[in-house]
């Protein structure tokens, strides 16, 4: 299926494994250039090399935490004008939500709601 995204630029947070990796890999397979974002350097490098070797697109790896301002700045310096934003930064711990404390809830909201809004707010939207 042609999604019409060849040549577009995407950034994907949490892309060193799991759903983030699957999203990044599929976007690259469709011809999108990808900026991979994760907090752990070695797994991120490995994923970047794999995608680069498999799909022939531009792959940029950024070790950063999108939940903090420095991380968002690093991401936007590497990919200043993304066409596609995939936010996959994690969430509260697994288990019964009634067992989560306020810190777990606020951390998940910061990573998955506030960080994407702040990323979009820090770039020029046309």
C-alpha positions in Angstrom: 0.0 0.0 0.0 1.3 3.5 -0.9 0.6 5.8 2.0 1.9 8.8 0.1 4.6 9.6 2.6 7.8 8.9 0.6 10.2 11.8 1.2 8.3 13.1 4.2 10.1 13.5 7.5 8.9 11.8 10.7 10.1 11.8 14.3 9.3 8.9 16.6 9.8 9.0 20.3 10.5 5.8 22.2 11.7 4.3 18.9 14.5 2.0 20.2 12.1 -0.9 20.7 8.5 -2.1 20.7 5.8 0.0 19.2 8.1 2.9 18.5 10.5 0.7 16.6 7.6 -0.8 14.6 6.3 2.6 13.7 9.7 3.9 12.7 10.4 0.8 10.6 7.1 1.0 8.8 7.4 4.7 8.1 10.9 4.1 6.7 9.6 1.2 4.6 7.1 3.6 3.1 10.0 5.9 2.2 9.8 8.5 5.0 13.0 9.8 6.5 13.0 9.1 10.2 14.4 10.8 13.3 14.5 8.2 16.0 14.4 9.3 19.6 15.1 7.4 22.8 16.8 7.8 26.1 19.2 4.9 25.7 22.0 5.4 23.2 23.1 1.8 22.3 19.7 0.3 21.5 18.9 3.5 19.5 22.1 3.2 17.4 21.4 -0.5 16.7 17.8 0.3 15.5 19.1 3.3 13.4 21.6 1.0 11.7 19.0 -1.6 11.0 16.5 0.8 9.5 19.1 2.6 7.5 20.4 -0.7 6.1 17.0 -2.0 5.3 15.2 0.9 3.7 17.7 3.3 2.2 16.1 6.4 3.9 17.8 9.1 5.9 17.9 8.0 9.6 18.9 10.3 12.4 19.2 9.1 16.0 18.8 11.5 18.9 19.4 10.4 22.4 16.9 12.6 24.4 14.0 12.6 26.7 11.1 14.5 25.1 9.6 15.2 28.5 12.3 17.8 29.3 13.1 21.1 27.5 16.7 20.1 26.6 15.4 16.9 25.0 12.8 18.7 22.9 15.4 21.2 21.8 17.8 18.4 20.7 15.0 16.7 18.8 13.9 19.9 17.0 17.6 20.8 16.2 17.9 17.4 14.5 14.5 17.5 12.8 13.3 21.1 12.8 10.2 20.7 10.5 8.7 17.2 10.8 5.8 16.2 8.7 4.8 13.3 11.0 5.0 13.1 14.8 4.7 9.8 16.5 4.6 10.1 20.3 5.4 6.9 22.1 7.1 8.0 25.3 5.7 5.4 27.7 3.2 5.7 30.4 2.3 4.9 33.9 3.5 1.5 35.2 1.5 -1.6 34.2 -1.1 -2.8 36.5 -4.4 -1.6 38.0 -4.7 2.2 37.5 -6.2 2.5 40.9 -2.8 1.6 42.3 -0.9 4.4 40.6 0.1 7.4 42.6 0.0 11.0 41.5 3.6 10.9 40.4 3.0 8.1 38.0 -0.1 9.8 36.5 1.7 13.2 36.2 4.7 11.6 34.6 2.6 9.8 32.0 0.7 13.0 31.2 3.9 15.0 30.9 5.5 12.4 28.5 2.4 11.7 26.3 0.3 14.8 26.4 2.3 17.8 27.4 5.6 16.9 25.6 3.9 16.6 22.1 2.1 19.9 22.6 5.3 21.6 23.6 7.2 20.0 20.7 4.6 21.5 18.3 4.6 24.8 20.1 8.4 25.1 19.8 8.4 24.6 16.0 6.9 26.9 13.4 3.5 25.6 12.4 2.5 26.5 8.9 
